[in-house]
């Protein structure tokens, strides 16, 4: 992870300090964000992504957000579980915290639905 990305991840974690038991971990080429050991977001470069579901995805789409995507040799893969958090939300401490709490609830709900 680059130094700029590391500093940005620290900034985001600091902005989310009101989320109980928030932690950051290495996650592929970026940083995973978790609360109570449930990953609810990730940071790739200078972009923050939060977990969404069918009920919360439209809110992100309305804000103009796109899902996380990456390219393979064969095609572009879209990960519709993660949507980008717009910069105007990141700049609004209360809006960011509210969206993060919602993402935590969604991630915990999705984790409970997974077969063991």
Backbone as CSV, one residue per row, in Angstrom:
resi,resn,N_x,N_y,N_z,CA_x,CA_y,CA_z,C_x,C_y,C_z
1,UNK,0.857,-1.170,0.000,0.000,0.000,0.000,0.901,1.230,0.000
2,UNK,0.572,2.204,-0.826,1.393,3.410,-0.903,1.222,4.249,0.353
3,UNK,2.193,5.132,0.582,2.143,5.994,1.761,0.902,6.895,1.725
4,UNK,0.581,7.427,0.527,-0.603,8.283,0.417,-1.852,7.496,0.776
5,UNK,-1.952,6.265,0.309,-3.114,5.442,0.626,-3.169,5.138,2.114
6,UNK,-2.019,4.890,2.719,-1.958,4.611,4.149,-2.413,5.832,4.952
7,UNK,-1.959,7.004,4.552,-2.368,8.230,5.235,-3.865,8.475,5.050
8,UNK,-4.369,8.218,3.844,-5.797,8.400,3.585,-6.607,7.411,4.425
9,UNK,-6.143,6.169,4.520,-6.842,5.167,5.345,-6.871,5.608,6.808
10,UNK,-5.769,6.129,7.306,-5.737,6.631,8.683,-6.731,7.782,8.863
11,UNK,-6.799,8.660,7.875,-7.745,9.787,7.912,-9.186,9.275,7.991
12,UNK,-9.520,8.294,7.153,-10.888,7.749,7.136,-11.207,7.059,8.463
13,UNK,-10.281,6.261,8.968,-10.510,5.588,10.252,-10.705,6.621,11.352
14,UNK,-9.939,7.694,11.322,-10.114,8.760,12.306,-11.500,9.397,12.177
15,UNK,-11.947,9.615,10.945,-13.281,10.189,10.717,-14.386,9.253,11.217
16,UNK,-14.096,7.962,11.260,-15.086,6.968,11.680,-14.860,6.493,13.116
17,UNK,-14.130,7.265,13.881,-13.779,6.845,15.241,-15.003,6.621,16.130
18,UNK,-16.159,7.138,15.767,-17.372,6.914,16.542,-17.986,5.538,16.321
19,UNK,-17.488,4.813,15.333,-17.975,3.455,15.072,-17.287,2.531,16.078
20,UNK,-18.044,1.822,16.903,-17.419,0.947,17.902,-16.528,-0.130,17.274
21,UNK,-15.374,-0.320,17.880,-14.426,-1.364,17.506,-14.066,-1.357,16.021
22,UNK,-13.834,-0.145,15.496,-13.424,-0.024,14.094,-11.967,-0.436,13.968
23,UNK,-11.654,-1.085,12.879,-10.286,-1.531,12.632,-10.009,-1.476,11.140
24,UNK,-8.744,-1.343,10.805,-8.344,-1.425,9.404,-7.392,-2.599,9.248
25,UNK,-7.504,-3.265,8.126,-6.671,-4.425,7.836,-6.197,-4.355,6.392
26,UNK,-5.168,-5.110,6.097,-4.740,-5.221,4.701,-5.827,-5.986,3.947
27,UNK,-6.134,-5.516,2.758,-7.184,-6.141,1.964,-6.778,-6.050,0.502
28,UNK,-6.278,-7.141,-0.042,-5.775,-7.175,-1.416,-4.852,-5.995,-1.638
29,UNK,-5.160,-5.091,-2.552,-4.284,-3.958,-2.826,-4.639,-2.713,-2.053
30,UNK,-5.442,-2.851,-1.006,-5.879,-1.673,-0.262,-6.031,-1.952,1.218
31,UNK,-7.059,-1.351,1.791,-7.315,-1.449,3.225,-8.763,-1.853,3.455
32,UNK,-8.976,-2.852,4.295,-10.322,-3.238,4.687,-10.736,-2.469,5.925
33,UNK,-12.010,-2.110,6.003,-12.564,-1.445,7.185,-13.545,-2.400,7.835
34,UNK,-13.371,-2.641,9.140,-14.276,-3.556,9.828,-14.711,-2.966,11.167
35,UNK,-15.853,-3.453,11.618,-16.386,-3.115,12.934,-16.881,-4.413,13.531
36,UNK,-16.486,-4.687,14.768,-16.846,-5.957,15.406,-16.467,-7.145,14.534
37,UNK,-15.312,-7.051,13.893,-14.754,-8.118,13.054,-15.570,-8.403,11.792
38,UNK,-16.456,-7.485,11.403,-17.217,-7.626,10.166,-16.766,-6.536,9.201
39,UNK,-16.256,-6.941,8.044,-15.814,-5.954,7.073,-17.024,-5.266,6.454
40,UNK,-17.034,-3.931,6.537,-18.138,-3.143,5.990,-17.677,-2.194,4.899
41,UNK,-16.388,-2.126,4.675,-15.884,-1.213,3.659,-14.464,-1.522,3.280
42,UNK,-13.994,-0.790,2.284,-12.605,-0.923,1.863,-12.162,0.384,1.239
43,UNK,-10.868,0.561,1.252,-10.259,1.736,0.635,-9.279,1.227,-0.407
44,UNK,-9.468,1.678,-1.625,-8.558,1.343,-2.712,-8.033,2.665,-3.260
45,UNK,-6.746,2.899,-3.068,-6.176,4.179,-3.480,-6.780,5.291,-2.654
46,UNK,-7.447,6.211,-3.318,-8.091,7.324,-2.607,-9.612,7.236,-2.708
47,UNK,-10.122,6.019,-2.856,-11.567,5.815,-2.944,-12.029,4.907,-1.814
48,UNK,-13.089,5.340,-1.144,-13.700,4.556,-0.067,-14.928,3.867,-0.640
49,UNK,-15.084,2.589,-0.324,-16.238,1.810,-0.755,-16.905,1.224,0.488
50,UNK,-18.239,1.279,0.527,-18.990,0.661,1.611,-19.837,-0.474,1.058
51,UNK,-20.121,-1.451,1.910,-20.979,-2.579,1.555,-22.412,-2.081,1.381
52,UNK,-23.057,-2.594,0.342,-24.459,-2.258,0.078,-25.250,-3.547,-0.113
53,UNK,-26.559,-3.406,-0.084,-27.453,-4.516,-0.437,-28.522,-3.956,-1.367
54,UNK,-29.507,-4.749,-1.689,-30.530,-4.313,-2.641,-31.311,-3.100,-2.139
55,UNK,-31.382,-2.931,-0.832,-32.126,-1.803,-0.266,-31.307,-0.512,-0.196
56,UNK,-29.999,-0.622,0.008,-29.170,0.579,0.157,-28.469,0.991,-1.143
57,UNK,-28.327,0.067,-2.084,-27.645,0.375,-3.354,-28.264,1.575,-4.081
58,UNK,-29.602,1.687,-4.168,-30.183,2.827,-4.892,-29.761,4.195,-4.348
59,UNK,-29.533,4.291,-3.046,-29.080,5.553,-2.450,-27.733,5.960,-3.047
60,UNK,-26.833,5.003,-3.172,-25.511,5.273,-3.737,-25.618,5.615,-5.220
61,UNK,-26.450,4.869,-5.939,-26.638,5.139,-7.363,-27.196,6.542,-7.579
62,UNK,-28.114,6.957,-6.716,-28.699,8.300,-6.811,-27.632,9.375,-6.591
63,UNK,-26.643,9.072,-5.764,-25.536,9.997,-5.507,-24.499,9.991,-6.640
64,UNK,-24.705,9.104,-7.621,-23.774,9.013,-8.739,-22.617,8.062,-8.506
65,UNK,-22.686,7.264,-7.469,-21.610,6.332,-7.140,-21.603,5.138,-8.082
66,UNK,-20.437,4.574,-8.222,-20.250,3.362,-9.024,-19.770,2.246,-8.108
67,UNK,-20.007,1.020,-8.537,-19.513,-0.116,-7.753,-18.013,-0.286,-7.994
68,UNK,-17.375,-0.993,-7.084,-15.964,-1.315,-7.238,-15.815,-2.209,-8.459
69,UNK,-14.807,-1.957,-9.262,-14.572,-2.759,-10.459,-13.070,-2.892,-10.692
70,UNK,-12.701,-3.989,-11.325,-11.303,-4.188,-11.695,-11.261,-4.974,-13.003
71,UNK,-10.135,-4.876,-13.677,-9.968,-5.542,-14.965,-9.126,-6.802,-14.826
72,UNK,-9.562,-7.844,-15.517,-8.751,-9.045,-15.673,-8.324,-9.072,-17.139
73,UNK,-7.559,-10.072,-17.523,-7.168,-10.178,-18.935,-8.386,-10.410,-19.821
74,UNK,-9.390,-11.074,-19.270,-10.554,-11.440,-20.071,-11.684,-10.411,-20.056
75,UNK,-11.847,-9.706,-18.909,-13.023,-8.829,-18.825,-12.914,-7.878,-17.639
76,UNK,-13.895,-7.006,-17.541,-14.015,-6.095,-16.393,-14.975,-6.736,-15.394
77,UNK,-14.538,-6.845,-14.151,-15.343,-7.448,-13.085,-15.923,-6.329,-12.228
78,UNK,-17.236,-6.355,-12.041,-17.900,-5.392,-11.183,-18.319,-6.090,-9.895
79,UNK,-17.917,-5.513,-8.766,-18.245,-6.075,-7.460,-19.364,-5.211,-6.890
80,UNK,-20.594,-5.627,-7.113,-21.749,-4.795,-6.764,-22.074,-4.790,-5.281
81,UNK,-21.272,-5.482,-4.500,-21.430,-5.462,-3.042,-20.810,-4.191,-2.454
82,UNK,-19.874,-3.582,-3.174,-19.164,-2.392,-2.704,-19.411,-1.209,-3.631
83,UNK,-19.910,-0.103,-3.068,-20.114,1.119,-3.840,-19.286,2.239,-3.244
84,UNK,-18.799,3.120,-4.135,-17.944,4.221,-3.692,-18.724,5.237,-2.866
85,UNK,-18.030,5.799,-1.894,-18.584,6.855,-1.049,-18.164,8.182,-1.677
86,UNK,-19.134,9.010,-2.080,-18.788,10.289,-2.722,-17.993,11.206,-1.797
87,UNK,-17.141,12.019,-2.399,-16.281,12.918,-1.633,-17.093,13.873,-0.762
88,UNK,-18.256,14.303,-1.245,-19.058,15.228,-0.428,-19.556,14.552,0.850
89,UNK,-19.727,13.241,0.830,-20.098,12.490,2.044,-18.883,12.381,2.965
90,UNK,-17.727,12.107,2.392,-16.503,11.992,3.192,-16.222,13.311,3.908
91,UNK,-16.496,14.419,3.245,-16.234,15.736,3.830,-17.251,16.111,4.911
92,UNK,-18.392,15.432,4.941,-19.442,15.712,5.928,-19.363,14.626,7.009
93,UNK,-18.757,14.978,8.129,-18.470,13.996,9.182,-19.718,13.222,9.595
94,UNK,-20.833,13.905,9.821,-22.063,13.230,10.261,-22.635,12.325,9.178
95,UNK,-22.612,12.782,7.937,-23.127,11.961,6.833,-22.265,10.717,6.641
96,UNK,-20.952,10.877,6.767,-20.053,9.730,6.628,-20.300,8.711,7.729
97,UNK,-20.434,9.183,8.964,-20.678,8.277,10.090,-22.008,7.545,9.925
98,UNK,-23.041,8.253,9.464,-24.359,7.622,9.268,-24.292,6.561,8.184
99,UNK,-23.608,6.866,7.079,-23.491,5.898,5.996,-22.663,4.693,6.435
100,UNK,-21.627,4.932,7.234,-20.796,3.840,7.738,-21.594,2.932,8.676
101,UNK,-22.375,3.520,9.573,-23.198,2.702,10.477,-24.179,1.843,9.680
102,UNK,-24.755,2.428,8.646,-25.666,1.667,7.785,-24.913,0.528,7.097
103,UNK,-23.713,0.795,6.599,-22.909,-0.232,5.939,-22.530,-1.357,6.907
104,UNK,-22.263,-1.006,8.155,-21.967,-2.026,9.172,-23.182,-2.938,9.351
105,UNK,-24.360,-2.342,9.488,-25.592,-3.142,9.646,-25.816,-4.050,8.440
106,UNK,-25.606,-3.511,7.240,-25.788,-4.304,6.019,-24.783,-5.466,5.994
107,UNK,-23.528,-5.176,6.281,-22.491,-6.214,6.255,-22.786,-7.299,7.291
108,UNK,-23.210,-6.900,8.485,-23.540,-7.887,9.513,-24.727,-8.718,9.085
109,UNK,-25.715,-8.112,8.466,-26.896,-8.824,7.988,-26.517,-9.819,6.883
110,UNK,-25.675,-9.388,5.964,-25.235,-10.281,4.888,-24.407,-11.440,5.428
111,UNK,-23.594,-11.172,6.446,-22.774,-12.231,7.051,-23.649,-13.289,7.720
112,UNK,-24.747,-12.862,8.326,-25.650,-13.804,8.986,-26.382,-14.680,7.985
113,UNK,-26.601,-14.151,6.766,-27.322,-14.895,5.740,-26.469,-15.940,5.039
114,UNK,-25.135,-15.821,5.152,-24.242,-16.763,4.499,-24.382,-18.144,5.117
115,UNK,-24.455,-19.186,4.285,-24.497,-20.543,4.842,-23.174,-20.874,5.532
116,UNK,-23.253,-21.601,6.598,-22.054,-21.935,7.367,-21.186,-22.935,6.644
